[in-house]
Amino acid sequence: MNDVNDFFSSRNTVYNVSDEEKKQTENYAEAIKAFARTTYKSIYVIDYQKKGFEFVSENPLFLCGHTAEEVKEMGYLFYFNYVIPEDLELLLKINTVGFDFYEKIPIQERIYHSISYDFHLKNQEGKILLINQKLTPLFLTNEGKIWKAICIISISNEQNSGNIKISKKGENKIFRYDLKGNFWKVEEKIELSNREKEILRFSVRGFTINEMAETMYVSPDTVKFHRRKLFEKLEVANISEAIVYATNNKLI
């Protein structure tokens, strides 16, 4: 039977934190709380020393009908209650391969890496929702282990769970994990043209094609052409999916 401790790799067990390391965290939570108030995404912070959640935002997307405080108290038991069984196994797999990858990164570079993946939550009403989670280290111990990490939750633009990716700040490549072959492969990040970025930004603001064309001093057909190219590049079917994909992958 799976156990909460399965989520905490022995390779990243944080036993003690020095006074010097604790100084890193002075008042940091206030910044996290302020950020949570400005975004539609759900946010929580993992404390790997305490093996629990240090902060959970009040955005209902992640809460499955609970209050933020209730989810915080549950900690990793939340997953056992609300992640569908097959995806719970997936999360444990991600935990293993993620730390395997992380150990191969030079200590000074570890803070700049983020991992993202998709899994299903089943709320108290039985509704199943595919979400995307991005996990980024906030603080490391002097030994390079993750002490605290921030997780950002949003609606996934994918069709299935998995989609495990690791990216590094400032690098134009993504490491994607092949679940069938059990190996990492390198991919180039998607690059959008300035015109495609414009269309996304105007779409987020609710502009119609004609309004975009007028603002951009081009014809509606030109806007439609760039929209089609954008959909092909992102492998999505409509502008709503394109906005979610671009937002989740920091393309705009």
N, C-alpha and C positions, 0 to 999 in steps of 0.2 A: 504493500500500500504506500502511495506517495505521502510524503511528509513535508511540512513547511521547510525544514532544513534542507530539502532537496534543491531549493532555490538558491542556496548559499554554498558556493563552491568552496571546498577546503583550501583551494589555491588562493582564494580571496578572503579568507577568514581574518577579520580584524579583531584582535584580542584587546589591545590596549592602544590608547591614543595619547600622545604626549601633550604637555601644556603648549608647546610650540605649535603643534598641529591644530589644537583647539582654537588658537588665535585666528586661524584662517576663517573660522565660521562666525566670528563676532558680528551680530546684526544682519547676517546674510539672509535670514528668513524673511525679513521685512521687504527686501527687494523681490523675493519670490512671490510673496503675498500681493505686492503691488502689481506685478506682472500678471498674476492670476485674475486680478480685477479688470484687466484691460483686454483679455482675450476670450474668445468663445470656446477655446480648447480646455480640456481638463488637465490639471497639473497635480502631480504628487512627487514627493521626495522620499527616496529610500535611504535608510541608515543601515549600512552593512554591519556596523558594529552591534547595533541593537537588534538587527534582523527584523526590522519593521518599517512602518511609514512615519516619517517625521512631520510631514505636512500633506494635506489633501485639500484641493480647492473645492469650492461649492458648485462648480459647474455640474449639472446633472448627468451629462453624457456618460461619465465613468461610474456614477454612484449606484446604479441599479436600484433606485428607490430608497436608498439609505441617506442619512445625513453625512456630511464630510467627516464629522467627528466619529461616527459609527464605523465608517470605512477605515479611518485612521486606527481605531482600536482593533479592528479585525486584522489589519496588516495583511500578511500573505495568505491568511485564511480566506480572505476575500476571493482570491483566485479559485480556491477549491470549491467555493460556494457558487461562483457565477461564470467561470470559464467552462465551456463545454468539454467533456472528458478528452476527446481526441486532441483538442487544442491545448489542454493542460499538459499532455505529453509533449506537444510541440514546444511549449514554453520551457519545459525542462531540457529539451534538446537544445534550444537556443541558448539557454544558460550555459550548457557545456561547451558548445562550439564557440560561443562568444568569448568565454574566458580562455579557451585554447588559443584563439586568435590574439586576444589581448596580451597574453604572456609573451608573445613574440614581438611585441612593439617595444621600442626603447622607452624606458621609464619617462624621460622628459617629453615624449610625444603622446603619451596615453591620454592626457587630459583633452586633446584635440579631436578625439575620435567619438563618433556617435553610432549607435546601432538602432535600426528600425525594423519593425516586423508587424504583421497583421494577425489578429486572432479574434475569435467570436466570444462575446459576452451574452449570457442569457439572463435577462432581468427577472424580477419577481413575478411579472405577468406572463413569463414564458416567451417574450419577444427576443429573438436572436439578432444581434447587431455585430457586423464586422467592423472592428476598429483598428486604427494604426497607432502604434506606440513607438516613440523615439526616446531612447535612453542615452543621456550624456553625463559623464562624470562631472561632479561639482568640486569635490575635494579628494585628494589622494593622500595616503599616508607617506611617510618618508621612504617606505619600501616600494612605493608605486602601486599599492593596492587601492581599489576604489573604496573610499570611506562613505561618501554620500553621492547620490546621483539624482538628477532630475528626470522625470518621465513626463512627456507631453502626449496627450491622447486626442485624436481627432477621428472623424469618420474616414474609413478607408475608401480609396477609389478603386481598389482591386476587387476581384470576384471571389477569391479564395484566400484562406489563411496561409501563413508562411511569409514569402517575399522578404527574406532576411537580407538586410543590406548594412554594410558598414562604410562610413565615409569619414574623411579627415578634412578638417577645416583648411581651406586654401588649396586643395588638390582637386583636379578635374578628373577624378576616377572614383569608382564605387566597387567595393568588394561584395559580390552577391554569393550567397551560399546555395549550392545545388543540393536540395534535400534528397533527391534520388541517388545522386552519385556520391554524396557526402564529401564535397570539396568546395573550396572557395574559388571563384573566378573573377577576373578583373574586367570591368566594363567602363567605358567612358561616360561621363555625365552628359545628360541631354543639354544642349545649348540652344536657347531660343534667340531668334533674331529680334532686333529692336521693335520691328513692326508687330511681331507676335506678342511681345511683352506689352506693347501699347494696347493691343486688342484685349488681352487679359485684364489689364488694369481698368480699362473702360468698362469691360463686362462686369467686373466686380462692383462698379459704381452704378450698374443698371442701364448703361447706354444701349440703345438699339443699334442695329447695323447702320441705319441711315444717320443716326446721331453721331456715330463713330466716324462715318465717312465725311460728314460735314466738319467735324472737329479736326480730323487728320488731313483734310484737303485732298481727299482721294474719292474715287467712285465707290458706290456700294459693292460693285462687283469685285473691286480690289480688296475690300474688307473680307468679302466672302472667300476669295482666293486664299488669303492669308489664314483665315479661320480653318479652311480645309487642310492646309499644310500643317497648322498647329495640331489639329485632331490626329492627323496621320503620325506626326512626330511623337505625340504623347500616347498614341494608341487608345484614344477615347472616342466616345460616340457623340458627345455634345459639349456645349460650353460649360455647363455645370460640372461635368466630370473633369474638364480641362482645368477649371479653377481649383478644384479640390486637389488634383494631382500636382499642379504647379505650386500651390500653397504648401502641401505636405513635403514636397521635395525642394523647397526654397528656390524656385526658379524665377520668382518675382519678388 
